[in-house]
Amino acid sequence: MPIAYKMILKEIEDFHSWEFKQSLNIYKSSFPSNETRPVEKVVKMLGEDKDYHLLTATDNNAVVGISLLYAFRSLHIGLLDYMAVHPKYQRRGIGKKLFGFTVQKLRSQIPLAIGLIMEIQKENVPEPYERVIRKDRIRFYRGLGAKLLDGVNYLLPSQNRGKPEEMYLMIVPLTEMHSIPKRSIIRFVDALYSTIYQYENKDLLNAVFHDLPTTIIVRDMVI
Ligand SMILES: CC(C)(COP(=O)(O)OP(=O)(O)OC[C@H]1O[C@@H](n2cnc3c(N)ncnc32)[C@H](O)[C@@H]1OP(=O)(O)O)[C@@H](O)C(=O)NCCC(=O)NCCS
C-alpha cells in the first residue's frame, strides 16, 4: 500500500519556528559554503527585506525542500536565489511543485512580472561527477521552462574574496519573450549585485556590460 503522503507548500514568516530552523539546515547542507552566501546574511535579509521570501515544502512535519525568492518590483522580475530538496526526497516531484509555488508567489507579488531569473553554474568543469550534477541541474530547470539568456557572460561575485565565477543567466518567461534589450539585462545584473550580494564595486558590472550583445536572445538551452 502506498505510504500516506501529504506535502504542504508554504511561506515561512516566523523566524523562530522549527520550519525556519530546518530550512536553514537544508540551505547549509546542500551546497559547499564557498558557493553560497553565508546563512547569517540570508537570515538578516529575510528579516529586513519584505521582497525576500522563504518558501518550503513540508512532509509529515519535516521540511524537505526550500526556495528563496527575491521580487524586484520596479524591474518586474524575480530571482530564484536558491532552491534545494533534501537528498532523500529528490526525484519525487517536490522540486517541480516548489518551483511552481515559487512562480505563483512571484505572480502574487508582481502581477505583471515578466519572468523568474536564475544564476546557473556552467557545466564545463573537469571533474566528471560534478559535471553530471551541473548538467542534470540545467536539465531540471529546462524541464520547468527555463531558457538561456544567450550571450550574457554573467559573473557571480565571489563569496570568499576569490575570482568571480562565470555563470549562465536563465529565465523562466512569464510573458511571451524572444529577446531582451541590453539595458534591461544590465539593470537586472546591477540589481542582483547591489541587493543580493551588496557588491558595490562596478568592475563586474562593467565587464558583463562590455561583453553583451545589443539584443539578448532568449533561447532553449542545448545540453
Ligand atoms: C535540483 C533539485 C532542486 C531538483 O529537485 P527534485 O525534487 O529532485 O526534482 P523533481 O523530482 O521535482 O524533478 C522535476 C523534473 O526534473 C527532472 N530531474 C530532477 N532531478 C534531475 C536530475 N538530477 N537529473 C535529471 N533530471 C532531473 C525529473 O526527472 C523531473 O522530470 P519529469 O517531470 O519529466 O519527471 C534537487 O535535485 C536539489 O536540491 N539538488 C541540490 C541543490 C541544487 O542543485 N539546487 C539548484 C540550484 S540553486
The ligand as an SDF file (V2000), in Angstrom:
LIG
                    3D

 48 50  0  0  0  0  0  0  0  0999 V2000
   17.6570   20.3570   -8.4010 C   0  0  0  0  0  0  0  0  0  0  0  0
   16.6660   19.8650   -7.3400 C   0  0  0  0  0  0  0  0  0  0  0  0
   16.0910   21.0640   -6.5870 C   0  0  0  0  0  0  0  0  0  0  0  0
   15.5180   19.0920   -8.0340 C   0  0  0  0  0  0  0  0  0  0  0  0
   14.5250   18.7400   -7.0920 O   0  0  0  0  0  0  0  0  0  0  0  0
   13.7370   17.3600   -7.2020 P   0  0  0  0  0  0  0  0  0  0  0  0
   12.6490   17.3580   -6.1800 O   0  0  0  0  0  0  0  0  0  0  0  0
   14.6890   16.2390   -7.1450 O   0  0  0  0  0  0  0  0  0  0  0  0
   13.1310   17.4380   -8.6770 O   0  0  0  0  0  0  0  0  0  0  0  0
   11.7610   16.7970   -9.2140 P   0  0  0  0  0  0  0  0  0  0  0  0
   11.6170   15.4150   -8.6620 O   0  0  0  0  0  0  0  0  0  0  0  0
   10.6260   17.7310   -8.9650 O   0  0  0  0  0  0  0  0  0  0  0  0
   12.0400   16.7340  -10.7520 O   0  0  0  0  0  0  0  0  0  0  0  0
   11.3380   17.5130  -11.7210 C   0  0  0  0  0  0  0  0  0  0  0  0
   11.7650   17.0820  -13.0840 C   0  0  0  0  0  0  0  0  0  0  0  0
   13.1750   17.2930  -13.2320 O   0  0  0  0  0  0  0  0  0  0  0  0
   13.8210   16.0490  -13.5040 C   0  0  0  0  0  0  0  0  0  0  0  0
   15.0100   15.9570  -12.6810 N   0  0  0  0  0  0  0  0  0  0  0  0
   15.1300   16.2260  -11.3700 C   0  0  0  0  0  0  0  0  0  0  0  0
   16.3670   15.9880  -10.9300 N   0  0  0  0  0  0  0  0  0  0  0  0
   17.0330   15.5590  -12.0050 C   0  0  0  0  0  0  0  0  0  0  0  0
   18.3370   15.1020  -12.1830 C   0  0  0  0  0  0  0  0  0  0  0  0
   19.2260   15.0640  -11.2030 N   0  0  0  0  0  0  0  0  0  0  0  0
   18.6780   14.6830  -13.4220 N   0  0  0  0  0  0  0  0  0  0  0  0
   17.8100   14.7150  -14.4450 C   0  0  0  0  0  0  0  0  0  0  0  0
   16.5370   15.1140  -14.3250 N   0  0  0  0  0  0  0  0  0  0  0  0
   16.1670   15.5370  -13.1140 C   0  0  0  0  0  0  0  0  0  0  0  0
   12.8500   14.9660  -13.0730 C   0  0  0  0  0  0  0  0  0  0  0  0
   13.0280   13.7890  -13.8210 O   0  0  0  0  0  0  0  0  0  0  0  0
   11.5240   15.6010  -13.3180 C   0  0  0  0  0  0  0  0  0  0  0  0
   11.1600   15.4580  -14.6820 O   0  0  0  0  0  0  0  0  0  0  0  0
    9.6860   14.9340  -15.0760 P   0  0  0  0  0  0  0  0  0  0  0  0
    8.7370   15.9540  -14.5330 O   0  0  0  0  0  0  0  0  0  0  0  0
    9.7510   14.8870  -16.5630 O   0  0  0  0  0  0  0  0  0  0  0  0
    9.5600   13.6210  -14.4050 O   0  0  0  0  0  0  0  0  0  0  0  0
   17.3500   18.8880   -6.3600 C   0  0  0  0  0  0  0  0  0  0  0  0
   17.9590   17.8680   -7.0950 O   0  0  0  0  0  0  0  0  0  0  0  0
   18.3920   19.5100   -5.4420 C   0  0  0  0  0  0  0  0  0  0  0  0
   18.0610   20.0100   -4.3640 O   0  0  0  0  0  0  0  0  0  0  0  0
   19.6710   19.4870   -5.8290 N   0  0  0  0  0  0  0  0  0  0  0  0
   20.7530   20.0500   -4.9890 C   0  0  0  0  0  0  0  0  0  0  0  0
   20.7190   21.5680   -4.8790 C   0  0  0  0  0  0  0  0  0  0  0  0
   20.6090   22.2390   -6.2350 C   0  0  0  0  0  0  0  0  0  0  0  0
   21.2910   21.8570   -7.1770 O   0  0  0  0  0  0  0  0  0  0  0  0
   19.7600   23.2820   -6.3290 N   0  0  0  0  0  0  0  0  0  0  0  0
   19.5450   24.0210   -7.5640 C   0  0  0  0  0  0  0  0  0  0  0  0
   20.4260   25.1760   -7.7420 C   0  0  0  0  0  0  0  0  0  0  0  0
   20.0330   26.5700   -6.7010 S   0  0  0  0  0  0  0  0  0  0  0  0
  1  2  1  0
  2  3  1  0
  2  4  1  0
  2 36  1  0
  4  5  1  0
  5  6  1  0
  6  7  2  0
  6  8  1  0
  6  9  1  0
  9 10  1  0
 10 11  2  0
 10 12  1  0
 10 13  1  0
 13 14  1  0
 14 15  1  0
 15 16  1  0
 15 30  1  0
 16 17  1  0
 17 18  1  0
 17 28  1  0
 18 19  1  0
 18 27  1  0
 19 20  2  0
 20 21  1  0
 21 22  1  0
 21 27  2  0
 22 23  1  0
 22 24  2  0
 24 25  1  0
 25 26  2  0
 26 27  1  0
 28 29  1  0
 28 30  1  0
 30 31  1  0
 31 32  1  0
 32 33  2  0
 32 34  1  0
 32 35  1  0
 36 37  1  0
 36 38  1  0
 38 39  2  0
 38 40  1  0
 40 41  1  0
 41 42  1  0
 42 43  1  0
 43 44  2  0
 43 45  1  0
 45 46  1  0
 46 47  1  0
 47 48  1  0
M  END
$$$$
